[in-house]
Each structure stands twice: as structure tokens, then as C-alpha cells.
């Protein structure tokens, strides 16, 4: 089975959408999870993959008028196999940032999420991580896959150490707890660090493994998003239950280099 997670960068240009869709079809994926979808691009993808089974987080929003500005981004799950939606998590600040379904044929749950960036959303990012952890810890024993854009970590060292956005690295390389001064009255550095770490580092508490790191280790410094200065951030992840045999995992940089998105798709092949 072949799965991809990809942040589409909220593209709405029809030419770009067609190129995105053609890329996804040519790769022969069995399961596609997409983030930063808009109402317009959702309609395109529902038509482009009309012979597939599609879930959209927008379908659970009764009042579409709220889907503007920071609330305009949704998620899609596109599956070759029939997929049944799982009731969304209403306790999240932006509930449309999480989408879940169950594929009966292989008895597995699929969850995809887009964690709001802390630089523009502050403590909302922390709350998203906290609610996501609460949701998943109650499903610890269920076979599942979690994908998405987590806007974390800040850095991963070759030793396996994770540096979060609740930490700061000094010029000498020393890591300490620190929160962006912009949000210091809303959230402590300790809480911010713990929230990100609950998924990014402590996913084993949820019965999950980092499918990319499991195969490639920490010497691989691949990124899925890059700063203007070319600093790689591995923001996009696929976590899966420990009993799922992983055959391969990699970031495909070509779609990002071709400017189809500012994120690179993460692809995992596994055996069910």
C-alpha cells in the first residue's frame, strides 16, 4: 500500500491544481491525504478524483461563512477503498484542521491534520497539539495512521534529539526552554515544548512510530519545507501503528521544486 501526505499551499490556480492532481494520479497511490485545501480546491479535487472515495473536513462545517482567513484551510482524504468518516473533534480551536476515517477493508483508521503555525496563531498551535494528543491517546490500541503538516519540529539532531518551537538555540548551540516573546503572556515555553513533543517525539505513547525515521534514521536530514535562507524543516510526517511493516519512506522534492506547492510530499509504502 502506498500513501502520501502533502500540504497543497492553498493553491487555486486551475493550471496548478491540474498539475497537482496529475502528479498524484501518476504515482499510483492507494491513499492520499492533503492539507491546506480551500473550498475552491476541494471542489476541484472532488471532481478530479470522482471515481475514488473522498472525505473532506469542510463537509462537517455547517456554517461555511466561518471558513475565511485563518479558518480557510481544510483537509482531504482520498482513498481507493471505501472509507467511513469518524466524528470530528469539536474541542479543537479549528476543528476543520483534523479529518479522520476508517477503511473497513483493511481495518485501519486514517487521521490527517494541519497544525496551525505558532508564528501567526500563538497558543492555538499548542491547544491543537494538546487536543490531538487527547483524541489519539484514547485510540492507542486501534491500528491507525496519522499524517499531516505539524509545523514542528524546529530541528532534529543526528543524535535523535528533537528541538521544538518552545525552545531556543543559542549561538553556542545550547538548547533551552523559551517561548516567542509575542506569546509569553498566553503560554509558557514549558507548555509549548511539551505540546509539540507529545506527538513529534513521544508518539510511541500513542502506539505509533515515525515511519520516515524508522526507515531512514536520524542521519537523513531531508526537509519538507524550506526557509528563504534554505534551512530545511521536516514539518510533514506520517506516523503509523508499530505493527505495520514499512517498506520505504521518502520526501519527493520535485513537486516543490516545480513550484506546485511550497511543501514536498512525504510518501510511505507499507505492507498490510
ChimeraX attribute file (.defattr): number of C-alpha atoms within 10 A of each C-alpha:
attribute: neighborCount
match mode: 1-to-1
recipient: residues
	/A:1	13
	/A:2	17
	/A:3	21
	/A:4	25
	/A:5	27
	/A:6	25
	/A:7	26
	/A:8	23
	/A:9	17
	/A:10	19
	/A:11	19
	/A:12	17
	/A:13	10
	/A:14	12
	/A:15	11
	/A:16	14
	/A:17	20
	/A:18	16
	/A:19	14
	/A:20	17
	/A:21	15
	/A:22	12
	/A:23	13
	/A:24	17
	/A:25	14
	/A:26	8
	/A:27	12
	/A:28	12
	/A:29	18
	/A:30	16
	/A:31	19
	/A:32	22
	/A:33	25
	/A:34	25
	/A:35	26
	/A:36	22
	/A:37	25
	/A:38	23
	/A:39	17
	/A:40	13
	/A:41	19
	/A:42	21
	/A:43	12
	/A:44	17
	/A:45	18
	/A:46	17
	/A:47	11
	/A:48	15
	/A:49	16
	/A:50	11
	/A:51	10
	/A:52	16
	/A:53	16
	/A:54	22
	/A:55	22
	/A:56	23
	/A:57	23
	/A:58	23
	/A:59	10
	/A:60	15
	/A:61	14
	/A:62	8
	/A:63	8
	/A:64	13
	/A:65	9
	/A:66	11
	/A:67	17
	/A:68	11
	/A:69	7
	/A:70	11
	/A:71	17
	/A:72	19
	/A:73	22
	/A:74	27
	/A:75	27
	/A:76	26
	/A:77	23
	/A:78	22
	/A:79	20
	/A:80	15
	/A:81	15
	/A:82	14
	/A:83	22
	/A:84	16
	/A:85	18
	/A:86	14
	/A:87	10
	/A:88	18
	/A:89	17
	/A:90	11
	/A:91	12
	/A:92	18
	/A:93	17
	/A:94	22
	/A:95	19
	/A:96	24
	/A:97	26
	/A:98	24
	/A:99	28
	/A:100	24
	/A:101	21
	/A:102	18
	/A:103	17
	/A:104	12
	/A:105	9
	/A:106	10
	/A:107	11
	/A:108	17
	/A:109	21
	/A:110	22
	/A:111	22
	/A:112	27
	/A:113	30
	/A:114	26
	/A:115	25
	/A:116	25
	/A:117	16
	/A:118	18
	/A:119	13
	/A:120	11
	/A:121	13
	/A:122	19
	/A:123	22
	/A:124	19
	/A:125	24
	/A:126	24
	/A:127	21
	/A:128	24
	/A:129	24
	/A:130	19
	/A:131	17
	/A:132	20
	/A:133	20
	/A:134	12
	/A:135	15
	/A:136	19
	/A:137	15
	/A:138	10
	/A:139	14
	/A:140	15
	/A:141	12
	/A:142	15
	/A:143	19
	/A:144	25
	/A:145	20
	/A:146	22
	/A:147	24
	/A:148	28
	/A:149	25
	/A:150	22
	/A:151	22
	/A:152	23
	/A:153	20
	/A:154	17
	/A:155	19
	/A:156	18
	/A:157	12
	/A:158	12
	/A:159	9
	/A:160	13
	/A:161	11
	/A:162	17
	/A:163	23
	/A:164	25
	/A:165	22
	/A:166	25
	/A:167	19
	/A:168	18
	/A:169	14
	/A:170	9
	/A:171	7
	/A:172	6
	/A:173	8
	/A:174	8
	/A:175	13
	/A:176	13
	/A:177	17
	/A:178	18
	/A:179	22
	/A:180	17
	/A:181	11
	/A:182	11
	/A:183	15
	/A:184	13
	/A:185	10
	/A:186	11
	/A:187	18
	/A:188	17
	/A:189	21
	/A:190	13
	/A:191	17
	/A:192	25
	/A:193	20
	/A:194	18
	/A:195	23
	/A:196	28
	/A:197	20
	/A:198	18
	/A:199	22
	/A:200	22
	/A:201	18
	/A:202	16
	/A:203	19
	/A:204	17
	/A:205	14
	/A:206	24
	/A:207	20
	/A:208	23
	/A:209	23
	/A:210	21
	/A:211	27
	/A:212	22
	/A:213	17
	/A:214	13
	/A:215	15
	/A:216	14
	/A:217	14
	/A:218	16
	/A:219	12
	/A:220	13
	/A:221	14
	/A:222	16
	/A:223	18
	/A:224	22
	/A:225	23
	/A:226	16
	/A:227	9
	/A:228	7
	/A:229	6
	/A:230	8
	/A:231	10
	/A:232	16
	/A:233	20
	/A:234	23
	/A:235	23
	/A:236	25
	/A:237	29
	/A:238	24
	/A:239	25
	/A:240	25
	/A:241	22
	/A:242	16
	/A:243	12
	/A:244	16
	/A:245	13
	/A:246	18
	/A:247	13
	/A:248	15
	/A:249	21
	/A:250	18
	/A:251	21
	/A:252	17
	/A:253	17
	/A:254	11
	/A:255	16
	/A:256	17
	/A:257	12
	/A:258	10
	/A:259	12
	/A:260	20
	/A:261	20
	/A:262	21
	/A:263	26
	/A:264	27
	/A:265	27
	/A:266	24
	/A:267	22
	/A:268	23
	/A:269	18
	/A:270	15
	/A:271	9
	/A:272	11
